[in-house]
Amino acid sequence: HNPLVTGYDYKPDGLKSWNVSGKRGEMITNKRVTVSGNAKIYPGYKDPMIDHAESETLVYRFAQNDVISNENVKIFGHEFTTEGTDFSYKLDTNIMKYKGTPHAVYFPGNKN
C-alpha cells in the first residue's frame, strides 16, 4: 500500500495515524480527499481495532476527521469480516457505522 493521504490523531496515549490508499485520488484543499480504485483505509499504529477496510471509493474529510462511503465497504478485523453501505468511521473516537444491509462473519479465536 502506498498511502495517498495519512491522517493523524493526537491522544494522551500517543499519536495514531490512519492511511488511505487507492489507484486514484482527488483532493479539495482543507476539505477532503476522495480515493478510488481499490480504496483502503488501514492503521499506521500498533494494536488497532481493525486490520483494514476497503471499497471502490472512500472519502476522508479533514474537518470531521472521518472516512465515509456510500458504496459497499468490507471491514476486516482480527477475527471477523463485515460489510455494508452508508459507511462512516470517526477516526478520533474509533466509532464505525454502516446502515445498509450489513453482513458479518466471525472467526472464533483459540481459547487455549
Buried (B, 14 or more C-beta within 10 A) or exposed (E): EEBBBEBEBEEEEEEBEBBBBBEEBEBEEEEBBBBBEEBBBBBBEEEBEBEBBBBBBBBBBBEEBBBBBEBBBBBBBEEBBBBBBBBBBBBEEEEBEBEEEEEEEEEEEEEE
